[in-house]
């Protein structure tokens, strides 16, 4: 039970960190002169990419066992 909680927490941390890195690194939407529409689209896209990436990485990991 403890390891399952750790795995879920780790997946959440990886998801959030990857989304933030894409948001600030690729889209550069954290700057002050970015419009609200750009920030919104970048947030949805970056966390969407992060969710898809980690979904496939975790499913590949568990299917590989």
C-alpha positions in Angstrom: 0.0 0.0 0.0 2.8 2.4 0.9 4.6 1.8 -2.4 1.4 2.4 -4.4 1.0 5.8 -2.7 4.7 6.6 -3.5 4.2 5.6 -7.1 1.1 7.8 -7.5 2.8 10.7 -5.8 5.8 10.3 -8.0 3.7 10.2 -11.1 1.9 13.4 -10.0 5.2 15.2 -9.4 6.6 14.1 -12.7 3.4 15.2 -14.5 3.5 18.7 -12.8 7.2 19.2 -13.3 7.2 18.2 -17.0 4.1 20.4 -17.6 5.8 23.4 -16.0 9.1 22.8 -17.9 7.2 22.7 -21.2 5.1 25.8 -20.3 8.1 27.9 -19.3 10.8 26.3 -21.5 9.2 25.7 -24.9 6.2 28.1 -24.9 7.8 30.8 -22.8 4.3 31.7 -21.6 5.5 32.8 -18.1 6.8 36.1 -19.3 5.0 39.3 -18.3 4.2 40.4 -21.9 2.4 37.1 -22.8 -1.4 37.5 -23.3 -3.9 35.7 -21.2 -5.0 33.7 -24.3 -1.4 32.6 -24.9 -1.0 31.6 -21.3 -4.2 29.6 -21.3 -3.5 27.8 -24.5 0.1 27.1 -23.5 -1.0 25.8 -20.1 -3.6 23.4 -21.6 -1.1 22.2 -24.4 1.9 21.8 -22.1 0.0 19.8 -19.4 -1.8 17.9 -22.1 1.6 16.9 -23.7 2.9 16.0 -20.2 -0.2 13.8 -19.4 0.1 12.0 -22.7 3.8 11.4 -22.4 3.6 10.1 -18.8 0.6 8.0 -19.6 2.5 6.2 -22.3 5.7 6.0 -20.2 3.9 4.5 -17.2 1.7 2.1 -19.3 4.9 0.9 -21.1 6.6 0.4 -17.7 3.7 -1.6 -16.2 3.1 -3.6 -19.4 6.8 -4.4 -19.6 6.7 -6.4 -16.3 
